[in-house]
């Protein structure tokens, strides 16, 4: 098996590297010059055929202004890996000033029942004296069951895990997305990207987009997420954005 991943903008010829994951050798990756962005016709064709669409370098110009926030996210990852309580980290000045006054931290669960779970932090959303959305949460989890894989994620949603439904309660899902913005402001590199939004609205024929069910991944070397699906009822698709580092994603159409 040979896998191709084009990511190096300065490469003039293809370089071959082994693809290693959790101790297994899956094949080889050819890294060459970054391909040109697809045109509107190619994007439409891929979308109609349930194919993944690669938009190389689309965030490159916007990421530098989020460098401080990305560095803070890496620090949060390192503190989580060191065993610090995420709820206590959210009480620190950096996060408190971004969360308040809209979000009130209400309770914490250390997820002993979940083999991958680390900690779930619950919030209520307020506007003045009005409770707008309750039982929102940010959950930190390991990405696999392998004890040697330090990959983790922060997922944002609401209500009972596994039963939350964006189609049934879009208001709470919108506020869960705003909670993501407060903890990880670099999300705006995607949600505030005018060119990307214009592209998606044309592709989906949808004048108003909501970026919901947000997940922030930290993939460790020789690790990463288990094979899984992301599209749920009420979703049009899944969008992945690389903020730092280098990872290999294998994206397959759900059919």
Secondary structure, DSSP 8 states (H G I E B T S, - for coil): -EEE---BTT-SS-EEEEEEETTEEEEEEEE-B------HHHHHHHHHTT-----TTTTHHHHGGGHHHHHHHHHHHHHHHTT--HHHHHTSHHHHHHHTTTEEEEEEE--TT-SSEEEEEEEEEEETTEEEEEEEEEEEEESSS-TT---EEEEEEESSTTT--TTT-HHHHHHHHHHHHHH-GGGHHHHT-HHHHHHHHHHHT-SS----S-EEEE--TT----S-----TT---------SS----------
